[in-house]
Amino acid sequence: MLGLWLWNSGEVLSDVPQQDQLVSLARAAGITDIFLYLTAPNYVNAASRDLVRAFNARMSQNNIHVWGLEGSRGYFSDADGPAGFYRTIDNLIQFNKGVAVDERFVGFQSDMEPQDGQEASFKSTFHNDLTDAQLSTTGGGVWYATQAQDREMLMRDWLTIHKTAHDKLAAAGLKMAASMPSWTENYYGAPISVTYNNVRQSVGMHMMNYLNEYIVMSYNTDPSDAANRVLAQAQYASTLPEATRPHISASMETHAGAAVNVSYGDTVGKQSRATVLNDMDAIKTILGKYPAFSGVSLHDWVGWKSLPN
């Protein structure tokens, strides 16, 4: 997989010249998949639905798979809850049922980060910057009695939401993907663990049971550093049965404004598409020995088209 996140969907879907540019740059880079940000109404509103159909058909003609993309910290149960998230998936499934084969989505990707404060009523239930061992067990909780309980319940919620999404998609013959933070296996030196289905292990290991594509947000302009952020996931997934293990991907940030040494758009000496692709090859070389490893994706379309050749 060489995926590309596309967040400015409202603009691109109605801009044919920009779609021309997208196809041209996708061919040049070897992009295989596009993660298209859409909300629940986009799949059912007549005008936007027709634009999505045309876009998907055009990408299909160019051998590019299109995934639905949605996510927000607000979809966790300590905030607004997952009902809107599930509605988006349900609408994608219904959309697929009513369109031609070449207009369909191949799956859906979530982008939900539990440490993020975006739209959350309770922004501190993850208790940022504390390892599991540092969480209080006698008080200090925001949602539950203790910090440890807050994080435990938040991690369980994260898993339950993805299991529910996976089951909905699998029943419709579609794939489930997720943008996953790199810290699940190494949060200040220790994994983030949770008990789920009577098993205690890292939340990332649990999450692999509910994903076809596990895409690590390994953003760093040093390919060795970026690969290292995916190493534990690739190693563990490669021990799972081939028929059921997820594909593990790395990813690279190109959108300016993220930070120096994080984004290729911000880092002097790295600001070109050629450099990104060269570093991508280096990441593939490091991780390619793991059977579960499947590629590197690019964040995002706006950043990628803004970089010079």
C-alpha positions as CSV (number, residue, x, y, z in Angstrom):
1,M,0.0,0.0,0.0
2,L,1.0,3.6,-0.7
3,G,-1.9,5.5,0.7
4,L,-2.7,9.2,0.6
5,W,-5.0,11.1,3.1
6,L,-7.3,13.6,1.4
7,W,-9.0,15.9,3.9
8,N,-10.2,18.7,1.7
9,S,-12.7,16.5,0.0
10,G,-15.4,19.2,-0.5
11,E,-12.9,21.2,-2.5
12,V,-11.4,18.3,-4.5
13,L,-14.7,16.6,-5.4
14,S,-15.9,19.7,-7.2
15,D,-12.6,20.7,-8.7
16,V,-11.8,18.7,-11.9
17,P,-8.4,20.4,-12.5
18,Q,-7.3,19.5,-9.0
19,Q,-8.5,15.9,-9.6
20,D,-6.3,16.0,-12.8
21,Q,-3.4,17.0,-10.7
22,L,-4.2,14.3,-8.1
23,V,-4.2,11.6,-10.7
24,S,-1.0,12.8,-12.3
25,L,0.9,13.0,-9.0
26,A,-0.6,9.7,-7.8
27,R,0.6,7.9,-10.9
28,A,4.1,9.4,-10.5
29,A,4.4,8.4,-6.9
30,G,2.7,5.0,-7.3
31,I,-0.2,5.7,-4.9
32,T,-2.5,2.8,-4.6
33,D,-5.1,4.0,-2.1
34,I,-6.8,7.3,-1.1
35,F,-8.4,7.9,2.3
36,L,-11.2,10.3,1.5
37,Y,-12.7,12.3,4.4
38,L,-16.4,12.3,4.3
39,T,-19.1,12.8,7.0
40,A,-22.3,10.9,7.2
41,P,-24.4,13.3,5.1
42,N,-22.0,13.2,2.2
43,Y,-23.0,9.6,1.4
44,V,-26.7,10.3,1.2
45,N,-27.1,14.0,0.0
46,A,-27.9,13.7,-3.7
47,A,-25.5,16.4,-4.9
48,S,-22.4,15.2,-2.9
49,R,-23.3,11.6,-3.5
50,D,-23.0,12.1,-7.3
51,L,-19.7,13.9,-6.8
52,V,-18.4,11.0,-4.8
53,R,-19.6,8.4,-7.3
54,A,-17.7,10.3,-10.1
55,F,-14.6,10.6,-8.0
56,N,-14.5,7.0,-7.0
57,A,-15.1,5.9,-10.6
58,R,-12.2,8.1,-11.8
59,M,-9.9,6.7,-9.2
60,S,-10.9,3.2,-10.1
61,Q,-10.0,3.8,-13.7
62,N,-6.5,4.7,-12.5
63,N,-6.2,1.6,-10.3
64,I,-6.6,3.5,-7.0
65,H,-8.7,2.2,-4.2
66,V,-10.8,4.7,-2.3
67,W,-11.6,4.4,1.5
68,G,-14.0,6.4,3.5
69,L,-12.3,8.4,6.3
70,E,-13.7,9.8,9.5
71,G,-12.7,10.4,13.1
72,S,-12.8,12.7,16.1
73,R,-11.9,12.6,19.7
74,G,-15.5,13.6,20.2
75,Y,-16.6,10.1,19.2
76,F,-15.4,8.5,22.4
77,S,-18.0,7.8,25.0
78,D,-16.6,10.4,27.5
79,A,-17.5,13.1,24.9
80,D,-20.3,13.0,22.4
81,G,-20.2,9.2,21.8
82,P,-19.8,7.0,18.8
83,A,-23.3,7.3,17.3
84,G,-22.3,9.7,14.6
85,F,-19.2,7.6,13.8
86,Y,-21.4,4.5,13.3
87,R,-23.9,6.5,11.2
88,T,-21.1,7.4,8.8
89,I,-20.1,3.7,8.4
90,D,-23.8,2.7,7.9
91,N,-24.2,5.4,5.3
92,L,-21.0,4.3,3.5
93,I,-22.4,0.7,3.4
94,Q,-25.7,1.9,2.0
95,F,-23.9,4.0,-0.5
96,N,-22.0,1.0,-1.8
97,K,-25.1,-1.0,-2.2
98,G,-26.7,1.6,-4.6
99,V,-23.8,2.4,-6.9
100,A,-21.8,0.6,-9.7
101,V,-18.9,-1.6,-8.8
102,D,-16.3,0.9,-9.9
103,E,-17.9,3.7,-7.8
104,R,-17.7,1.8,-4.5
105,F,-15.4,2.2,-1.5
106,V,-13.1,-0.7,-0.6
107,G,-13.4,0.1,3.1
108,F,-13.3,2.7,5.8
109,Q,-10.5,4.2,7.8
110,S,-10.9,5.7,11.3
111,D,-8.8,8.5,12.7
112,M,-9.5,8.6,16.5
113,E,-6.7,9.6,18.9
114,P,-7.6,9.2,22.6
115,Q,-5.0,11.6,23.8
116,D,-6.3,14.4,21.6
117,G,-8.6,17.1,23.2
118,Q,-10.4,17.8,19.9
119,E,-14.2,18.3,20.6
120,A,-14.0,16.3,23.8
121,S,-16.0,17.3,26.9
122,F,-13.5,15.4,29.1
123,K,-10.1,16.2,27.6
124,S,-8.0,14.7,30.3
125,T,-9.3,11.1,30.7
126,F,-6.2,9.8,29.0
127,H,-4.0,11.7,31.4
128,N,-1.4,12.7,29.0
129,D,2.3,12.3,29.7
130,L,1.9,9.7,32.4
131,T,2.9,6.0,31.9
132,D,0.4,3.4,33.1
133,A,2.6,2.9,36.2
134,Q,2.4,6.6,37.0
135,L,-1.4,6.8,37.0
136,S,-3.1,7.2,40.4
137,T,-5.0,4.3,41.8
138,T,-6.6,6.1,44.7
139,G,-8.1,9.2,43.2
140,G,-7.6,11.9,40.7
141,G,-9.9,10.5,38.0
142,V,-12.0,12.7,35.8
143,W,-14.6,10.2,34.5
144,Y,-14.0,7.3,36.9
145,A,-12.6,7.3,40.5
146,T,-8.9,7.1,39.6
147,Q,-6.6,8.0,36.8
148,A,-5.9,4.4,36.1
149,Q,-9.6,3.6,35.7
150,D,-10.1,6.6,33.4
151,R,-7.4,5.3,31.0
152,E,-8.6,1.7,31.3
153,M,-12.2,2.6,30.4
154,L,-11.0,4.9,27.6
155,M,-8.9,2.2,26.0
156,R,-11.7,-0.3,26.3
157,D,-14.0,2.2,24.6
158,W,-11.5,2.7,21.8
159,L,-11.4,-1.0,21.2
160,T,-15.2,-1.5,21.4
161,I,-15.8,1.3,18.9
162,H,-13.4,-0.3,16.5
163,K,-14.7,-3.8,17.0
164,T,-18.3,-2.5,16.3
165,A,-17.1,-0.7,13.2
166,H,-15.1,-3.7,12.0
167,D,-18.1,-6.0,12.4
168,K,-20.4,-3.7,10.5
169,L,-17.9,-3.4,7.6
170,A,-17.0,-7.1,7.5
171,A,-20.7,-8.1,7.2
172,A,-20.8,-5.9,4.1
173,G,-17.6,-7.4,2.7
174,L,-15.6,-4.2,3.4
175,K,-12.2,-3.6,5.1
176,M,-11.4,-1.7,8.2
177,A,-8.4,0.5,8.6
178,A,-7.2,2.9,11.3
179,S,-4.6,5.6,11.7
180,M,-2.9,4.5,14.9
181,P,-0.6,6.6,17.1
182,S,2.9,5.2,17.3
183,W,3.1,5.4,21.1
184,T,0.8,2.4,21.9
185,E,3.8,0.2,22.3
186,N,6.2,2.8,23.8
187,Y,4.6,5.6,25.8
188,Y,7.5,7.2,27.7
189,G,9.2,3.8,27.7
190,A,6.3,1.5,28.3
191,P,3.3,0.2,26.4
192,I,-0.2,1.4,27.1
193,S,-1.9,-1.8,28.4
194,V,-5.6,-2.7,28.8
195,T,-7.6,-5.7,29.8
196,Y,-10.1,-6.6,27.0
197,N,-11.8,-10.0,26.5
198,N,-10.0,-11.2,29.6
199,V,-6.6,-10.6,28.1
200,R,-4.2,-7.9,29.3
201,Q,-1.8,-6.6,26.7
202,S,-1.0,-3.4,24.8
203,V,-4.0,-1.6,23.3
204,G,-2.2,-1.8,20.0
205,M,-2.0,-5.6,20.1
206,H,-5.7,-5.8,20.9
207,M,-6.6,-3.4,18.1
208,M,-5.0,-5.6,15.5
209,N,-7.9,-8.1,16.0
210,Y,-10.2,-5.5,14.5
211,L,-8.2,-4.0,11.6
212,N,-7.3,-5.1,8.1
213,E,-4.9,-2.2,7.8
214,Y,-3.0,-0.8,10.8
215,I,-1.4,2.5,9.7
216,V,1.1,3.9,12.2
217,M,1.4,7.7,12.3
218,S,5.2,7.4,12.4
219,Y,5.9,10.9,11.3
220,N,9.6,11.8,11.3
221,T,11.9,13.0,8.6
222,D,14.7,10.6,9.7
223,P,13.7,7.3,8.0
224,S,15.4,5.3,10.7
225,D,13.4,7.0,13.4
226,A,10.2,6.7,11.4
227,A,10.8,2.9,10.9
228,N,11.6,2.4,14.6
229,R,8.2,3.7,15.5
230,V,6.6,0.9,13.5
231,L,9.0,-1.8,14.5
232,A,7.2,-3.3,17.5
233,Q,3.9,-3.4,15.6
234,A,5.4,-5.0,12.5
235,Q,7.3,-7.6,14.7
236,Y,4.2,-8.6,16.7
237,A,1.8,-8.7,13.7
238,S,4.2,-10.9,11.9
239,T,3.8,-13.5,14.6
240,L,0.1,-13.7,14.1
241,P,-1.5,-16.2,11.6
242,E,-1.2,-14.9,8.1
243,A,-4.9,-15.4,7.4
244,T,-6.0,-13.1,10.2
245,R,-3.1,-10.6,10.9
246,P,-3.5,-7.0,9.8
247,H,-1.2,-5.3,7.3
248,I,1.1,-2.8,9.1
249,S,2.1,0.4,7.4
250,A,4.3,3.4,8.2
251,S,3.4,7.0,7.3
252,M,5.1,10.3,6.4
253,E,4.0,13.8,7.1
254,T,4.2,16.3,4.2
255,H,1.8,19.0,5.4
256,A,3.7,22.2,6.4
257,G,3.1,23.4,10.0
258,A,3.4,20.1,11.8
259,A,7.0,20.7,13.1
260,V,10.6,20.7,11.9
261,N,11.9,17.1,11.7
262,V,8.3,15.8,11.8
263,S,7.0,17.1,8.4
264,Y,8.9,17.2,5.1
265,G,7.1,20.5,4.5
266,D,8.9,22.1,7.4
267,T,12.3,20.6,7.4
268,V,15.1,22.3,5.4
269,G,16.8,20.0,3.1
270,K,13.9,17.6,3.0
271,Q,11.3,19.7,1.2
272,S,10.8,17.8,-2.0
273,R,8.7,14.9,-3.2
274,A,11.8,13.1,-4.5
275,T,13.3,13.2,-1.0
276,V,10.1,11.8,0.5
277,L,10.1,8.9,-1.9
278,N,13.8,8.2,-1.3
279,D,13.2,8.1,2.4
280,M,10.2,6.0,1.9
281,D,12.4,3.4,0.2
282,A,14.7,3.5,3.2
283,I,11.8,2.8,5.5
284,K,10.6,-0.1,3.3
285,T,14.2,-1.5,3.4
286,I,14.3,-1.5,7.2
287,L,10.8,-2.9,7.7
288,G,10.5,-5.1,4.6
289,K,11.8,-8.2,6.4
290,Y,8.6,-8.4,8.4
291,P,5.9,-10.3,6.6
292,A,3.1,-8.1,8.1
293,F,4.7,-4.9,6.8
294,S,2.8,-3.6,3.7
295,G,4.0,-0.1,2.8
296,V,4.1,3.6,3.6
297,S,1.3,6.2,3.3
298,L,1.5,10.0,2.9
299,H,-0.2,12.7,4.9
300,D,-1.7,14.5,3.1
301,W,-2.8,15.6,-0.3
302,V,-2.4,19.3,0.4
303,G,1.1,18.8,1.7
304,W,2.1,16.4,-1.1
305,K,0.9,18.7,-3.9
306,S,2.6,21.7,-2.3
307,L,6.1,20.0,-2.2
308,P,8.3,20.7,-5.3
309,N,9.4,17.7,-7.4
